[in-house]
């Protein structure tokens, strides 16, 4: 019970600190005439990154599972399976890195729109 109380206290204490920061950013965005589209774009970036990481992790785990299952069934084919596995894992990881690059590139226009980056 003590842990739950400490968690709730920490959650409430941190939310008031974040609310003050958000109010300053909101007033800057309102002063520049930016609508809610900037917030939706930032939300979209967050969702895109989450889905990219989730999809990459699930794909890599399924590929590793299949490769290890194949190696367990036929140990003599381990060298060929391992090469294909490394190539497929590198391609899956590159998709996540491309999503990360797109998110980084989109943060610049959003920062300019709300006035935090000049």
C-alpha positions as CSV (number, residue, x, y, z in Angstrom):
1,X,0.0,0.0,0.0
2,X,2.9,2.3,0.8
3,X,4.3,1.8,-2.8
4,X,1.0,2.8,-4.3
5,X,0.8,5.9,-2.2
6,X,4.4,6.9,-3.2
7,X,3.6,6.3,-6.9
8,X,0.5,8.4,-6.8
9,X,2.4,11.2,-4.9
10,X,5.2,11.2,-7.5
11,X,2.7,11.2,-10.3
12,X,0.8,14.2,-9.0
13,X,4.0,16.1,-8.1
14,X,5.4,15.7,-11.6
15,X,2.2,16.5,-13.5
16,X,2.1,20.0,-12.0
17,X,5.6,20.7,-13.1
18,X,4.8,19.6,-16.6
19,X,1.7,21.6,-16.7
20,X,3.6,24.8,-16.1
21,X,6.0,24.0,-19.0
22,X,3.1,23.2,-21.3
23,X,1.3,26.5,-20.5
24,X,4.4,28.5,-21.7
25,X,4.6,26.5,-24.9
26,X,0.8,26.8,-25.5
27,X,0.9,30.6,-25.0
28,X,3.8,30.8,-27.5
29,X,1.9,28.8,-30.1
30,X,-1.3,30.8,-29.5
31,X,0.6,34.0,-30.0
32,X,2.0,32.9,-33.3
33,X,-1.4,31.9,-34.6
34,X,-0.6,28.2,-34.9
35,X,-3.7,25.9,-34.6
36,X,-4.0,22.4,-33.3
37,X,-2.4,20.9,-36.5
38,X,1.1,21.2,-34.9
39,X,0.0,19.2,-32.0
40,X,-1.6,16.6,-34.2
41,X,1.6,16.4,-36.3
42,X,3.7,15.9,-33.1
43,X,1.2,13.2,-32.0
44,X,1.5,11.6,-35.4
45,X,5.3,11.5,-35.1
46,X,5.0,9.8,-31.7
47,X,2.5,7.2,-33.0
48,X,4.7,6.6,-36.1
49,X,7.8,5.9,-34.0
50,X,5.9,3.7,-31.6
51,X,4.4,1.6,-34.4
52,X,7.8,1.4,-36.2
53,X,9.6,0.1,-33.2
54,X,6.8,-2.3,-32.3
55,X,6.6,-3.7,-35.8
56,X,10.4,-4.0,-36.1
57,X,10.7,-5.7,-32.7
58,X,7.9,-8.2,-33.5
59,X,9.3,-8.9,-37.0
60,X,12.8,-9.4,-35.6
61,X,11.6,-11.7,-32.9
62,X,9.6,-13.8,-35.3
63,X,12.5,-14.0,-37.7
64,X,14.9,-15.1,-34.9
65,X,12.4,-17.6,-33.7
66,X,12.0,-19.2,-37.1
67,X,15.8,-19.2,-37.7
68,X,16.5,-20.9,-34.3
69,X,13.7,-23.4,-35.0
70,X,15.3,-24.2,-38.4
71,X,18.7,-24.6,-36.9
72,X,17.4,-26.9,-34.2
73,X,15.7,-29.1,-36.8
74,X,18.7,-29.1,-39.2
75,X,22.0,-28.2,-37.5
76,X,24.0,-28.7,-40.7
77,X,22.2,-25.8,-42.3
78,X,23.1,-23.4,-39.5
79,X,25.6,-21.4,-41.6
80,X,23.1,-20.6,-44.4
81,X,20.3,-19.8,-42.0
82,X,22.5,-17.5,-39.9
83,X,23.5,-15.5,-43.0
84,X,19.9,-15.1,-44.1
85,X,18.9,-14.2,-40.6
86,X,21.5,-11.5,-40.3
87,X,20.5,-10.0,-43.6
88,X,16.8,-10.0,-42.8
89,X,17.5,-8.4,-39.3
90,X,19.5,-5.7,-40.9
91,X,16.8,-4.9,-43.3
92,X,14.1,-4.8,-40.6
93,X,16.3,-2.5,-38.4
94,X,16.8,-0.2,-41.4
95,X,13.1,0.4,-41.6
96,X,13.0,1.5,-38.0
97,X,16.0,3.8,-38.5
98,X,14.2,5.3,-41.6
99,X,11.2,6.0,-39.4
100,X,13.5,7.6,-36.8
101,X,15.1,9.8,-39.5
102,X,11.7,10.9,-40.7
103,X,10.7,11.8,-37.1
104,X,13.9,13.8,-36.6
105,X,13.4,15.7,-39.9
106,X,9.7,16.5,-39.1
107,X,10.6,17.9,-35.6
108,X,12.3,20.9,-37.2
109,X,9.2,22.4,-39.0
110,X,7.1,21.7,-35.9
111,X,9.6,23.6,-33.7
112,X,9.6,26.5,-36.1
113,X,5.8,26.6,-36.2
114,X,5.5,26.8,-32.4
115,X,8.4,29.3,-32.1
116,X,10.8,27.2,-30.1
117,X,13.3,26.9,-33.0
118,X,14.4,29.8,-35.1
